[in-house]
């Protein structure tokens, strides 16, 4: 079976989420919106969107902000409850090229036990500092997997098989903020899942709202890289065997 849905974590993106949702619904996909402790204004927008599309949109709500990872995992819990096998994760800020949804789902259908991970193709709107910082994370991920299998570990445009994600989340507490996208991809790779890297265009809208906290999130990500490094050490033999076979 291949029964996909879309999970969109939302935190005060009331100006972008309507357009993102409209593009996703154009593909006829069911959507799980997760209100991650939004402001009253954004919560009202989400209520309206769910009410306007009762057959395709369900709304989960956190009373307190838990972070992107926490919102995504809530979406996964609702997805398995509703019988979906795969989750397509899309950010609510309008950065992702939703036109690529069919390509991502086709790749996931062809490799249902793999993670299909977006590999960004940036335009001139990308901030230079953020772009350079991403490459530092890429290097750490390549070290911690002893592989180049993960081309980009920070893009939130992905298709996951639901079962292995929930199995991982239930045996280990994952980072719930901006460290989530990195950690889950590395740990799923450690668990033996293949990674399908799919190029996709990513833009930074001029009026976009970013919730990346330069100090807090960089500290969390740096701490994560060190935790993963020490977790990689006992896995060196199996990772080398996997790389050799690959």
C-alpha positions in Angstrom: 0.0 0.0 0.0 1.0 3.6 -0.7 -1.3 6.0 1.1 0.4 9.4 1.3 -0.7 12.6 3.1 0.9 16.0 3.6 1.9 17.3 7.0 2.5 21.1 7.3 3.8 22.4 10.6 2.6 26.0 11.1 3.8 28.7 13.5 2.6 32.2 12.8 2.7 31.9 9.0 -0.9 33.2 8.5 0.2 35.3 5.5 1.8 32.3 3.6 -0.1 29.2 4.7 -3.2 30.0 2.6 -1.2 30.0 -0.6 0.9 26.9 0.3 -2.3 25.0 1.2 -4.0 26.0 -2.0 -1.1 24.7 -4.0 -1.0 21.4 -2.1 -4.7 20.8 -2.4 -4.5 21.3 -6.1 -2.8 17.9 -6.2 -5.8 16.4 -4.4 -3.8 15.3 -1.3 -5.2 15.1 2.2 -3.4 17.5 4.5 -2.7 17.6 8.2 -2.1 21.1 9.5 -0.4 21.3 12.9 -0.9 24.6 14.8 2.3 24.7 16.9 1.0 27.2 19.5 0.2 30.0 16.9 -1.0 33.5 17.7 -4.7 34.1 17.8 -4.6 35.6 14.3 -2.8 32.6 12.7 -5.0 30.1 14.7 -8.1 31.8 13.2 -6.7 31.5 9.7 -6.1 27.8 10.3 -9.6 27.2 11.7 -11.0 28.9 8.6 -8.9 26.7 6.2 -9.9 23.5 8.0 -13.5 24.5 7.9 -13.4 25.4 4.3 -11.9 22.0 3.3 -13.4 19.5 5.7 -12.9 16.5 3.3 -9.2 17.1 2.8 -7.8 19.1 5.7 -7.6 18.2 9.4 -6.1 20.4 12.1 -4.1 19.4 15.1 -3.3 22.0 17.7 -0.6 22.5 20.3 -1.5 24.9 23.1 2.2 25.7 23.6 4.8 26.0 20.9 6.9 22.8 20.8 9.1 23.5 17.8 9.1 22.3 14.2 10.1 18.7 15.2 7.4 18.5 17.8 4.8 19.7 15.3 5.9 17.3 12.6 5.8 14.3 15.0 2.3 15.3 16.0 1.4 15.2 12.3 2.9 11.7 12.1 0.8 10.5 15.0 -2.3 11.7 13.3 -1.2 10.2 10.0 -0.9 6.7 11.4 -4.2 7.1 13.2 -5.9 8.0 9.9 -4.3 5.0 8.1 -1.6 6.8 6.0 1.6 5.0 5.1 3.7 8.0 4.0 4.0 11.6 5.0 5.1 14.4 2.7 6.5 17.2 4.9 6.1 20.7 3.5 7.1 23.9 5.3 4.4 26.6 5.7 6.5 29.6 4.8 6.3 29.3 1.0 9.9 28.4 0.4 9.3 25.0 -1.2 8.3 24.4 -4.8 5.0 22.6 -4.3 4.8 22.0 -8.0 7.4 19.2 -7.3 4.9 17.3 -5.1 4.1 14.7 -7.9 7.9 14.1 -8.4 8.4 13.5 -4.7 5.4 11.1 -4.5 6.5 9.2 -7.6 10.0 8.7 -6.1 8.5 7.6 -2.8 6.1 5.2 -4.6 9.1 3.7 -6.5 11.1 3.3 -3.2 8.5 3.0 -0.4 11.0 2.1 2.3 13.3 5.0 1.6 13.2 8.7 2.6 12.9 11.0 -0.3 14.8 14.1 0.7 14.7 17.5 -1.1 18.1 18.7 -2.3 17.7 22.5 -2.7 18.5 24.4 -5.8 18.7 28.0 -4.6 18.0 31.2 -6.4 19.6 34.6 -5.6 17.2 35.2 -2.7 19.1 32.8 -0.4 21.1 34.6 2.3 24.8 34.0 1.8 25.5 33.4 5.5 22.8 30.8 5.8 24.0 29.0 2.7 27.6 28.8 4.0 26.4 27.6 7.4 24.5 24.8 5.7 27.7 23.4 4.2 29.2 23.1 7.7 26.2 21.0 8.7 26.6 18.9 5.5 30.2 18.1 6.3 29.2 17.0 9.8 26.4 14.8 8.4 28.8 13.2 6.0 31.2 12.5 8.9 28.5 11.1 11.1 27.2 8.7 8.4 30.6 8.0 6.9 28.8 8.6 3.6 27.7 11.1 1.0 24.3 9.5 0.8 22.6 12.5 2.4 23.1 15.5 0.1 21.2 18.0 2.2 20.0 17.4 5.8 18.2 20.7 6.4 15.6 20.9 3.7 12.1 20.3 5.1 10.6 19.1 1.9 10.6 15.3 2.2 8.6 12.1 2.0 8.9 9.7 4.9 7.6 6.2 5.4 5.5 6.6 8.6 6.3 3.3 10.4 10.1 3.6 10.8 9.8 7.3 11.8 7.4 6.5 14.6 9.4 3.5 15.7 12.5 5.7 16.0 10.6 8.5 17.8 9.2 6.0 20.3 12.5 4.5 21.3 14.5 7.8 21.3 13.6 11.4 22.1 14.4 13.4 19.0 15.3 17.1 18.8 12.1 19.1 18.6 13.3 22.3 17.1 15.4 23.2 14.1 17.7 20.3 14.9 14.9 17.8 14.0 15.4 17.7 10.2 19.1 16.9 10.6 18.7 14.3 13.4 15.9 12.3 12.0 17.6 11.9 8.6 20.9 10.7 10.1 19.2 8.3 12.6 17.0 6.9 9.9 20.1 6.3 7.8 21.7 4.6 10.8 18.6 2.4 11.0 19.2 1.2 7.4 16.8 3.3 5.4 18.0 4.4 2.0 18.0 8.1 1.1 16.7 9.3 -2.3 18.0 12.8 -3.0 15.7 14.8 -5.2 16.7 18.3 -6.5 14.0 20.9 -5.9 14.0 24.7 -6.1 13.9 26.6 -2.8 13.3 30.4 -2.5 13.3 32.8 0.3 10.3 35.1 -0.1 11.0 38.8 0.6 8.1 38.9 3.1 8.9 35.5 4.5 8.9 34.9 8.3 11.8 32.8 9.7 11.7 31.3 13.1 15.3 30.3 13.1 16.9 31.6 16.3 20.5 32.3 15.4 21.9 31.7 18.9 19.5 29.0 20.3 19.2 26.9 17.2 22.9 27.1 16.3 23.7 25.8 19.8 21.2 23.0 19.5 22.5 22.0 16.1 26.2 22.1 17.3 25.3 20.0 20.3 23.5 17.6 18.0 26.5 17.2 15.7 28.6 16.2 18.7 26.0 13.8 20.0 25.7 12.1 16.6 29.5 12.0 16.3 29.8 9.9 19.5 26.8 7.9 18.3 28.6 7.2 15.0 31.8 5.8 16.6 30.4 2.4 17.7 28.6 2.2 14.3 31.8 2.6 12.3 32.1 -1.1 11.2 28.5 -1.3 10.0 28.6 2.1 8.3 31.8 1.2 6.5 30.3 -2.1 5.3 27.2 -0.3 4.1 29.3 2.2 2.3 31.5 -0.5 0.7 28.4 -2.4 -0.5 26.9 0.8 -1.8 
